[in-house]
Amino acid sequence: MATYVFKAMDLTGAKATGEVEAESKQSVSDQLKARSLIVLDIKEKSGSKDINLPIGGTIKAADLTIMTRQLATMVSSGMTILRALYVLEAQTENKKLAEVLVKVRKDVEAGLPLSDALERHPKTFDPLFVSMTRAGETGGMLETALERVADQLEAADSLRRQVKSAMVYPIVVLTFAFAVLIGLVVFIVPVFVGVFKQFGGDLPTITKLTVGLSHLMTGYWYAMIAGTVAAVWAFRKWKSSESGRKQWHRLCLRIPMQIGDIVQKVALARWSRTLSALVTAGVPILQALEITGKTAGNTVVDEAMQAVIESVKRGGTIAAPLKESPVFPGMVTHMVGVGEETGALDQMLTKIADFYEDQVASAVKSLTSILEPIMLVFVGGIVGFIVISMYLPLFKVYDQIK
């Protein structure tokens, strides 16, 4: 079978393009007419167009959210899944997402349910997306499930942007500070070193440190670059290992200056929002707990979910094992317990998510106000240390002249 590229339009005049695998152009034309599309052009896809460059091939959360909302709208209007996928792949501006939608559409054409077709692309559609879609298909509420998925994606993206915005200022300041440090040590300090040689005598300790750093950066820069690359590689390898990931996540919860608190609140907001969405969508509780642990982004939460799963299997509650985990405060466990007793677990989880998302927003603002003076002092300290270390020998010579 060959792959054909087509251009068509529907009865309303909206244009549609896409790809179809068929035996001939006539077969493609028959398929398009069966979908009430007016054929404008059909041609066989050339092999040269199959080359895909990975540059820029990322799928942003915003693109995925828009696609999900559009799919929910089309399904709720009575449009078939297959036709909706055709429209989406034609309208989606993100090329990588469009490629994934083409593969999903082909799987649906082959007879797979939408959730099974999505499950074949785990890098694009996570277990939360797939499970909620499957629950919507099973309960006959696919459009509602897709709306909830879109809400979940928007909430997660908003939380992610808040955290990233808090990191922009310190990253910019630290980058500037190191650029200034390198400029002073590489270009300014060597000028003073030549002057110091003319004076003779013993240099102060801090001056020796600065001069030594200058010699290291100018004479062994390649070794410093190699050492930095090796250190980054070792850190990433350690962080990606099972034990390293656990240690790193636990360490993140203990970082001072409110950073650890923000990490904890982000994990709690993500956990409660995800579990609430899954429970509301009708996903079985054990499966919902397993998915929540995997998508929480913190191994401490994942370990707590494993304990909760064992408790639920034995007929216990969700709240009891959460009390043993250091990441869940008493307020969360009590609200979860009340939700279980009253049968309103999804509502309680939504309230927890709303509360901690507001807490993250206020904590991020507070962190920014704390970091501003600290960063200024840090940059001033670096510049001041180098300036003082360079001028101390000059003061010493001045005293000798007097």
Buried (B, 14 or more C-beta within 10 A) or exposed (E): EEBBBBBBBBEEEEEBBBBBBBEEBEBBBEBBEEEEBEBEEBEEBEEEEEEEEEEEEEBEBEBBBBBBBBBBBBBEEEBEBEBBBBBBBBBBEBEBBBBBBBBBBBBBBEEBBBBBBBBBBEEBBBBBBBBBBBBBBBEEBBBBBBBBBBBBBBBBBEBBEBBEEBBEBBEEBEEEBEEBBEEBBBEBBEEBBEEBEEEEEEBBEBBEBBBEBBBEBEEEEEEEEEEEEEEEEEEEEEEEEEEBBBBBBBEBBEEEEBBBBBBBBBBBBBBBBBBBBBBBBBBEBEBBBBBBBBBBBBBBBBBBBEBBBEBBEEEEBBBBBBBEBEBBBEEBBBBBBEBBEEEEBBBBBBBBBBBBBEBBBEBBEBBBEEBEEEBEEBBEEBEEBBEBBBEBBEEBBEEEEE
